[in-house]
């Protein structure tokens, strides 16, 4: 039985970022490996070419909100193993958590403030 792990940018399966892309890396048991791919639930996919059991996918595009990225290893005997990372891209215009900045309310036309 093969093995597949995601080790970067963190071993946690939940990642938060302000950036528009993420780079994932990991390891895969290369013995009997027929192919390795990645797919983003919000769009995008591609092939992975492991080198000595290590793999990296650079600049996976992210949409704002939750992006579930699944890495799949398929072996010659038909076995398929999957690893997932849940990457949340924050909305760039949203205040950071805990930021209690001043709320500015627009003035309404035709209404006098008293």
Secondary structure, DSSP 8 states (H G I E B T S, - for coil): ---EEEEES-SSSEEEESSSEEEEEEEE--TTEEEEEEEETTS-EEE---BTTEEEEEEEE--SEEEEEEEEEEETTS-EEEEEEEEEE--TTS--TT----------TT----
